[in-house]
Amino acid sequence: MNLRSLIADTSGQDVVLQPRPVRNRVVVTVLAVIALGLLGWLSAPVIQRWSQAQVSVDASRLRIAEVTRGDLVRDVSVQGRVVAAVSPTLYATQAGTITFEVESGDSVFAGEVLAGIESPELENRLLQERSRLSSLDIELQRQRITTRQQQLENQKSQDAASISLKAAQRELTRAQTAYEQGAITEVDYEKARDDLETAQLMHKHALLDRDLDDERLEFELQTRQLAVEQQQLLVEDLTRQVNELVISSPVSGIVGNLLVDQKTSVSRNQPVLSVVDLSAFEVEIQVPESYADDLALGMQAEVRTGNGVHQATLVAVSPEIVDNQVTGRVRFAGTPPAGLRQNQRLTTRILLEEKFAVVMLQRGQFIDSGNGRVAYVVKDGIATRRSILIGATSLSSVEILEGLQPGEQVVISSTEIFNSAESVLINY
């Protein structure tokens, strides 16, 4: 038997193919050309962007914001701590031994005695000066009596001179009548005239002596009076110093730190304790040096306490810079919020400036990357480098003076990854 007849061939699987018409081949070719053309037209922008871009960056690494027009509030947010607006430190007015009547943390009222200073020397001096004042006052009274006595003596001398003058005038009148009648000699008549002139001179001198003596007595009385007044001023000053040995609270609040120990010898003008007024709080803030020139008294501020925001006013700015910061004080508008504690940390926002209807952009790291002079505008997946000019900045936005228009999309994240390229392809 033939072996080839036992092996099956593939003739049963063959299919006879009919030749395609020439018309069908033309249609397929045309469709293929149209498809290739359409694909080339659609991919042309992509190819063009690829050809224009110098760097390619994934979109997930970028933050993009739109340029808008609106009101820009320029502000600065800083940390502050609550301090007492009134926290006087009390000093020893005289040297001596101090005795405290309160302890740190005690509640006190205005005028309440806090401490006392024992100064035997000052108290003894006050007693001595009071005694001297009494002595000078007695001398003044004695001088007044002496003055009245001397005035009486002067008046007596004046009265005697007046009587002698009147007697001499009457004697001259009688002598003149007698002389005219020949009853007395001319010598007796002339003697009567001399006696009258003598009496007139004595009366005149008595008046002058009285006036001069009155002036002297008045001067001596004024001298004693001035000595008494001077001593009175000295006694009043010493009395004030003795009264100041008792240290009273100038405000209502709590006692702060006792700066010296109980029964310690203190010197004059040495600080001894402090009092904190808890009814008036302020916030002490530290502002970066870059904002120092922008701060001005009376600026509005907002202080955040818990979930609330309270209005405040900038009331003080330090004239010096310490550790690249400027110290300021913010005072609450109206009654301070309840529950504040000394040295409590609060966030404070100071409103530096407000501008209306300006072109602005959300603040981002692109300002630091381009030194505020460069931004990348995004259009059709390409970020193009553009020069800009910025103005005022706030915590959330920055004013655009030149280079950008409202509605444009701008990369606000760091642009250091662009390597200063003129155009960057963004892969979405």
C-alpha positions, 0 to 999 in steps of 0.5 A: 500500500502506498504511504502517500495515500495514507497522509491527508493533504491541505487541499480541503482547507484552501479557499479560492480568493477572488481578485478585488475590484480596482475601485475598492482599492482606490476608495481605501487609499483615499480614506487612508490619506484623509485619515493621515491628513486629519491626524496630522492637522490635529497633532500639529498644535501639539507638535508646534507646542513641543517645538516651542517649549524649552522645558516640560513640567508636569501640571501636578507640580504647579499652582495656577491662579487667575488675574482678577480686579478687586479691592486689595487690603494690605496687611501684616499678620504677627504674633503678640502677647497680652500685657497689662496696659497699666502695670506701674512699678512702685518705688521706695520714696525714702531709705529705711526698712520696708514692711509689706502688707500684701503678697504676690497675687493678692487682689487690691483696690486703688488706695489700699496700703501695700507696704510701709517704710520705717525711717526714724531719721526722717520722722525725727527731722519732721518733729524737729522742724515742727518744733522750730516752726512753733518757735518761729511762730512765737517769735512772730507773735512777739514781734507783733506785740513789740511793734504795737508797743513801739507804735504806741511810744511813737504815737505818744512822742508825736502827741507830746510834740503836738501839745508842745507846738500848740502851747508854743503857739498860744504863748507866742500869741500872748507875748505878741499882745503883751509886747504891743501893749508894752507889758513885756520887753522885746527880748521876752517876745523874741524868746516866745518866737524861738520857743514856737520854732523849737516846738515846730521842729520837735513836732516835725522830727516826731512825725519823721521818726514815727514814719521811719520807725513804722517802716523799720517795724514793718520790715522786721515783722515781714522778716519774721513772717517770711521765716515762719512761711519758709519753715512752714514749707519745710514742714509740709515737705517733710510731712509729705515725705513721711506720708509717702513712707506708706506705699498705696496701690495707684490702681485696682488689680493684683499685686505683681512681683515683690522685688525685695524681701520682707523687712529688707533695708531699701534705698531711696528710689529703689523698686519694691513691687509692681501692681497689674491692672487687669481691667485694661489689656493691650497686645504687645506685637513684634513686627518684622523690620521690613514693615517698620516704615509702613506702621503709623499710630492709629492704624486699624488692627484685628486680634483673634481670640479663640473663635472671635475677632476683635477690633483694635488700634495701633497705639504705640510703635517703638523707635528702635529695632531689636533683632530685626523686629519693631515692638508695638502696642495694640489697644482693644476698641471698647471693652477688652474680651473676657478671659484674657490672661497675662502673656497670652499669645494672640494672632494680630492682623494690622491693616496697613493700606486698602486699595480699590479696583486694582489688578491683583493676583493670588500671592505665591512663591513665584514672587520670590523665584522671580524677585517680583519681576517675572511671571509665567502666563499659561495659555494652551498648555504653554507657560510663557515668561513675561516681565511684570511690575508688582505694587502693594502686597498683602497676606493673600494677594499682590497688586500687579502694576504692569505685565498682566491683565485680568483673566489671564492664568499665571503660575503662582507656585515656585518657578525655579524648576523652569530654569528661566526658560522663555516657554515651558510645556505643561503636561496635563 
